[in-house]
Amino acid sequence: MGYSKEVVLRARQRLEQYRAAREAESRQNLQIAYGREPRLQEIDRELRSSMILAAQAAFSKEGDVKSALEQVKAKNLALQNERAELIDACFEPGFLDDTPICPVCGGTGYVGSNMCECLEALCRQEQKKEISILSGGNEGFSKFRLDYYSNTYDPRFGASPRDIMEIVLSKCRTYAATFEQNSGNLLFVGGTGLGKTFLSACIARTVADRGYSVCYETASQLFSKLERAKFSSDEDIRKETEKYTQADLLIIDDLGTELPGQFVTAALYSLLNQRLLAGMPMIITTNLNVDEAGRRSTPQIASRLYGSFTRYTFVGDDIRVLKNKVTV
């Protein structure tokens, strides 16, 4: 999973906070237990002393080392049994539980070089927060309102806008629910306020919930970061843009709203090529039609957008305007 550096950093910070809180709670409970049962503190002191004696016996060159170790071991076992019985008799279950926050990785977040599921779960949570911030809300498929689309037959489309958008909604749900790393690319085309950003954010959240890494970025932000990385000597700034090629799903919202230029054209062509060659899925939303895309960028980019993506055309009236009318 190609989570961005920022997402992993925030997830690791949260895991460290949880680990530190667990350890602090364990230390506090232990001090309370010592106050209630002084014998428990005596046992812990004796156990520490027995460990020192065991180490001394192991490195001793005098006497019967094996016999000395067995004596220490027997004493240690007796103390542990007494401790367990004392805890069972005097404290509620779990009060002195000092197991780590994650029994698999011990709270480090990694098992060897692999990310542990505990850290993976936090990465998914942080990724969903990031998507919500960037998309400006907390969209879900159930909140998509088909009643904002006219159910009047439109001869231009051979169906009503509502019928068309019902199909689009169904296709988006299926894409998100069955997403995998070879799911292909989607291109959302249509005017302003027709739900392209909303549905792309719905897909992002569902795919992220299923454990895949998702990078959601507006076109203007994406190209701004790529340009800053290209002309900066800061390694952290450069690494920040690696998510665009490493994320399982890249979503570029509002392609065509960025300032056009030679750099943007070259960067878009390179990014499209890298992900298409690697078979890594993308979703792009745009207000541009085929001709506009070709004029704004290059025929090669337009060819990739409309030849390597499954296109869904969003139709209807601007929902933002409709909502304002209802409010007024």
Secondary structure per residue as TSV (DSSP state, phi and psi in degrees):
chain	resnum	aa	ss	phi	psi
A	1	M	-	360.0	124.6
A	2	G	-	-92.3	63.6
A	3	Y	-	-66.1	145.6
A	4	S	-	-67.3	159.1
A	5	K	H	-59.0	-40.0
A	6	E	H	-65.0	-41.6
A	7	V	H	-63.8	-46.7
A	8	V	H	-64.0	-40.0
A	9	L	H	-62.7	-45.5
A	10	R	H	-65.1	-38.5
A	11	A	H	-64.8	-42.4
A	12	R	H	-65.6	-37.9
A	13	Q	H	-63.6	-40.5
A	14	R	H	-66.0	-41.6
A	15	L	H	-62.4	-40.9
A	16	E	H	-64.6	-38.6
A	17	Q	H	-63.6	-43.2
A	18	Y	H	-63.8	-42.5
A	19	R	H	-63.2	-45.8
A	20	A	H	-64.0	-38.5
A	21	A	H	-66.0	-40.8
A	22	R	H	-62.8	-44.2
A	23	E	H	-65.8	-39.3
A	24	A	H	-65.0	-40.7
A	25	E	H	-64.0	-40.0
A	26	S	H	-64.6	-42.1
A	27	R	H	-64.7	-41.6
A	28	Q	H	-63.9	-45.5
A	29	N	H	-63.3	-36.8
A	30	L	H	-65.1	-40.1
A	31	Q	H	-65.9	-37.3
A	32	I	H	-63.8	-42.1
A	33	A	H	-64.6	-39.7
A	34	Y	H	-61.1	-38.4
A	35	G	H	-66.1	-36.7
A	36	R	H	-76.2	-41.9
A	37	E	-	-130.9	88.5
A	38	P	H	-55.7	-27.8
A	39	R	H	-62.1	-30.9
A	40	L	H	-63.5	-40.9
A	41	Q	H	-66.7	-38.0
A	42	E	H	-62.7	-41.8
A	43	I	H	-62.0	-44.3
A	44	D	H	-63.5	-36.8
A	45	R	H	-65.2	-42.2
A	46	E	H	-66.2	-36.4
A	47	L	H	-65.0	-41.0
A	48	R	H	-64.1	-40.4
A	49	S	H	-64.7	-37.1
A	50	S	H	-66.7	-31.3
A	51	M	H	-67.5	-38.7
A	52	I	H	-66.2	-42.7
A	53	L	H	-62.2	-39.8
A	54	A	H	-62.4	-41.8
A	55	A	H	-65.8	-41.5
A	56	Q	H	-63.9	-41.1
A	57	A	H	-65.5	-38.1
A	58	A	H	-64.9	-32.7
A	59	F	H	-100.8	3.2
A	60	S	-	-75.3	142.8
A	61	K	-	-105.4	3.9
A	62	E	S	-117.8	148.6
A	63	G	S	74.1	-172.1
A	64	D	-	-87.2	96.3
A	65	V	H	-62.0	-44.0
A	66	K	H	-60.8	-44.4
A	67	S	H	-64.6	-40.2
A	68	A	H	-63.8	-42.5
A	69	L	H	-64.0	-39.7
A	70	E	H	-66.7	-36.5
A	71	Q	H	-65.3	-43.3
A	72	V	H	-64.1	-42.5
A	73	K	H	-61.9	-42.1
A	74	A	H	-65.0	-41.5
A	75	K	H	-65.2	-42.2
A	76	N	H	-61.8	-43.3
A	77	L	H	-65.0	-40.0
A	78	A	H	-64.0	-41.0
A	79	L	H	-65.5	-41.4
A	80	Q	H	-62.9	-41.3
A	81	N	H	-65.1	-41.3
A	82	E	H	-64.4	-40.6
A	83	R	H	-61.6	-47.2
A	84	A	H	-61.7	-41.2
A	85	E	H	-67.1	-37.8
A	86	L	H	-66.4	-42.6
A	87	I	H	-65.0	-44.0
A	88	D	H	-61.2	-35.7
A	89	A	H	-81.2	-28.8
A	90	C	H	-113.2	-13.2
A	91	F	S	-132.2	151.7
A	92	E	-	-68.4	152.4
A	93	P	T	-57.1	133.8
A	94	G	T	87.3	-7.6
A	95	F	T	-62.5	-37.5
A	96	L	T	-110.1	28.5
A	97	D	-	-73.6	115.3
A	98	D	-	-111.4	24.8
A	99	T	-	-67.2	148.5
A	100	P	-	-65.7	162.3
A	101	I	S	-60.3	-28.9
A	102	C	-	-130.3	117.4
A	103	P	T	-69.9	-15.7
A	104	V	T	-81.2	-49.1
A	105	C	T	-109.5	-4.3
A	106	G	T	75.6	10.6
A	107	G	T	93.4	5.9
A	108	T	S	-83.0	-23.4
A	109	G	S	93.4	-6.7
A	110	Y	E	-137.7	144.5
A	111	V	E	-114.8	102.0
A	112	G	T	67.4	-125.1
A	113	S	T	-97.9	1.4
A	114	N	E	-97.5	141.1
A	115	M	E	-69.8	131.9
A	116	C	-	-75.4	156.4
A	117	E	H	-60.0	-31.8
A	118	C	H	-62.9	-41.3
A	119	L	H	-75.0	-35.3
A	120	E	H	-57.8	-44.5
A	121	A	H	-62.8	-40.6
A	122	L	H	-68.3	-35.6
A	123	C	H	-62.5	-41.9
A	124	R	H	-62.4	-40.6
A	125	Q	H	-64.7	-45.1
A	126	E	H	-66.0	-35.6
A	127	Q	H	-65.2	-41.2
A	128	K	H	-65.3	-38.0
A	129	K	H	-61.2	-43.8
A	130	E	H	-62.5	-43.2
A	131	I	H	-62.7	-42.1
A	132	S	H	-61.8	-41.5
A	133	I	H	-66.4	-47.0
A	134	L	H	-68.5	-36.1
A	135	S	H	-86.8	-8.1
A	136	G	T	79.6	22.0
A	137	G	S	-177.8	-165.2
A	138	N	-	-131.1	60.2
A	139	E	-	-70.6	151.3
A	140	G	-	-145.0	154.1
A	141	F	G	-55.9	-34.9
A	142	S	G	-65.9	-17.9
A	143	K	G	-92.5	-1.2
A	144	F	-	-75.0	120.5
A	145	R	-	-96.7	102.5
A	146	L	G	-71.4	-21.0
A	147	D	G	-69.8	-10.4
A	148	Y	G	-78.1	-11.0
A	149	Y	S	-101.6	135.7
A	150	S	-	-63.5	140.2
A	151	N	-	-99.4	15.9
A	152	T	S	-84.6	131.7
A	153	Y	-	-58.3	133.2
A	154	D	B	-117.9	114.1
A	155	P	T	-61.7	-22.2
A	156	R	T	-65.3	-31.9
A	157	F	T	-107.4	-12.2
A	158	G	T	74.1	16.3
A	159	A	B	-167.8	173.0
A	160	S	-	-82.4	152.9
A	161	P	H	-54.0	-35.4
A	162	R	H	-66.4	-42.1
A	163	D	H	-62.6	-42.0
A	164	I	H	-64.9	-45.2
A	165	M	H	-72.6	-24.6
A	166	E	H	-66.0	-38.6
A	167	I	H	-67.6	-43.6
A	168	V	H	-59.7	-45.3
A	169	L	H	-59.2	-44.3
A	170	S	H	-63.1	-42.8
A	171	K	H	-63.9	-40.0
A	172	C	H	-67.2	-41.2
A	173	R	H	-59.5	-46.4
A	174	T	H	-64.3	-42.6
A	175	Y	H	-58.6	-46.4
A	176	A	H	-67.4	-42.1
A	177	A	H	-71.8	-25.6
A	178	T	T	-113.4	14.0
A	179	F	-	-57.3	136.9
A	180	E	-	-146.8	179.8
A	181	Q	T	-75.1	0.9
A	182	N	T	-126.1	33.4
A	183	S	-	-74.8	-11.5
A	184	G	-	88.1	-177.4
A	185	N	-	-117.2	147.7
A	186	L	E	-119.9	142.8
A	187	L	E	-124.9	116.3
A	188	F	E	-97.6	117.7
A	189	V	E	-119.8	137.7
A	190	G	E	159.8	171.0
A	191	G	-	-68.2	-179.1
A	192	T	T	-71.7	141.6
A	193	G	T	74.1	28.8
A	194	L	S	-107.7	2.8
A	195	G	S	104.6	8.5
A	196	K	H	-64.3	-48.5
A	197	T	H	-64.9	-41.0
A	198	F	H	-59.2	-51.2
A	199	L	H	-70.0	-33.7
A	200	S	H	-66.0	-36.0
A	201	A	H	-68.9	-36.6
A	202	C	H	-60.7	-44.5
A	203	I	H	-62.5	-43.8
A	204	A	H	-57.2	-45.7
A	205	R	H	-68.1	-41.6
A	206	T	H	-65.3	-43.6
A	207	V	H	-65.1	-40.6
A	208	A	H	-64.5	-39.3
A	209	D	H	-60.6	-29.0
A	210	R	T	-86.9	5.9
A	211	G	T	97.6	6.2
A	212	Y	-	-93.7	153.3
A	213	S	-	-85.7	135.8
A	214	V	E	-129.3	132.5
A	215	C	E	-112.5	117.0
A	216	Y	E	-113.5	122.4
A	217	E	E	-147.9	140.4
A	218	T	E	-73.7	153.7
A	219	A	H	-59.8	-42.3
A	220	S	H	-64.0	-40.9
A	221	Q	H	-67.3	-42.9
A	222	L	H	-58.8	-50.2
A	223	F	H	-71.5	-30.4
A	224	S	H	-64.1	-43.0
A	225	K	H	-69.5	-38.9
A	226	L	H	-63.7	-39.9
A	227	E	H	-67.8	-42.2
A	228	R	H	-62.1	-39.9
A	229	A	H	-67.2	-37.7
A	230	K	H	-65.5	-37.3
A	231	F	T	-105.4	13.8
A	232	S	-	-110.3	148.0
A	233	S	-	-93.7	-0.1
A	234	D	-	-78.4	117.7
A	235	E	H	-64.7	-34.6
A	236	D	H	-64.7	-39.0
A	237	I	H	-65.5	-39.2
A	238	R	H	-66.0	-43.5
A	239	K	H	-66.6	-26.2
A	240	E	H	-60.7	-29.7
A	241	T	T	-87.9	-4.2
A	242	E	T	-64.3	-23.1
A	243	K	H	-61.9	-26.6
A	244	Y	H	-66.4	-27.8
A	245	T	H	-104.3	-14.4
A	246	Q	H	-102.0	-24.5
A	247	A	S	-63.2	145.5
A	248	D	S	-61.3	-35.9
A	249	L	E	-134.3	126.5
A	250	L	E	-108.5	127.8
A	251	I	E	-117.3	121.1
A	252	I	E	-110.1	114.4
A	253	D	E	-97.4	138.3
A	254	D	E	64.1	45.7
A	255	L	E	-61.6	130.2
A	256	G	T	112.1	-13.9
A	257	T	-	-89.8	-11.9
A	258	E	S	-75.2	157.7
A	259	L	-	-69.9	124.8
A	260	P	-	-71.0	157.2
A	261	G	-	170.9	172.7
A	262	Q	H	-62.9	-40.4
A	263	F	H	-64.8	-46.6
A	264	V	H	-59.2	-43.6
A	265	T	H	-61.8	-46.3
A	266	A	H	-66.2	-41.2
A	267	A	H	-66.9	-41.5
A	268	L	H	-65.5	-43.4
A	269	Y	H	-60.4	-45.1
A	270	S	H	-64.1	-44.2
A	271	L	H	-65.7	-44.2
A	272	L	H	-60.2	-46.2
A	273	N	H	-61.3	-46.0
A	274	Q	H	-59.4	-47.5
A	275	R	H	-74.5	-36.1
A	276	L	H	-66.0	-42.4
A	277	L	H	-65.7	-33.3
A	278	A	H	-84.2	-5.9
A	279	G	T	68.2	31.1
A	280	M	-	-99.4	124.1
A	281	P	-	-62.9	149.1
A	282	M	E	-137.9	152.9
A	283	I	E	-128.2	128.6
A	284	I	E	-126.1	131.2
A	285	T	E	-109.5	143.0
A	286	T	E	-157.5	151.6
A	287	N	S	-90.5	-3.8
A	288	L	-	-84.5	140.4
A	289	N	-	-90.8	-175.4
A	290	V	H	-59.5	-48.4
A	291	D	H	-64.2	-42.5
A	292	E	H	-64.2	-40.4
A	293	A	H	-62.5	-41.2
A	294	G	H	-66.0	-40.5
A	295	R	H	-70.7	-37.4
A	296	R	H	-73.5	-36.2
A	297	S	S	-116.8	-108.6
A	298	T	-	-141.8	157.5
A	299	P	H	-59.1	-31.0
A	300	Q	H	-65.0	-41.9
A	301	I	H	-67.7	-44.9
A	302	A	H	-59.5	-39.2
A	303	S	H	-62.5	-41.1
A	304	R	H	-69.6	-40.3
A	305	L	H	-63.6	-40.9
A	306	Y	H	-101.0	-1.8
A	307	G	H	-109.2	-25.0
A	308	S	S	-111.9	4.9
A	309	F	S	-122.2	144.1
A	310	T	E	-81.6	120.3
A	311	R	E	-95.3	133.7
A	312	Y	E	-121.5	122.9
A	313	T	E	-94.0	124.0
A	314	F	E	-91.9	128.6
A	315	V	-	-128.3	164.8
A	316	G	S	125.8	-163.1
A	317	D	S	-104.2	153.0
A	318	D	-	-56.0	113.9
A	319	I	H	-65.3	-33.1
A	320	R	H	-62.4	-40.8
A	321	V	H	-66.3	-42.6
A	322	L	H	-61.2	-41.5
A	323	K	H	-64.2	-40.3
A	324	N	H	-64.3	-37.8
A	325	K	H	-64.3	-41.5
A	326	V	H	-64.6	-40.6
A	327	T	H	-63.9	-44.8
A	328	V	-	-67.3	360.0
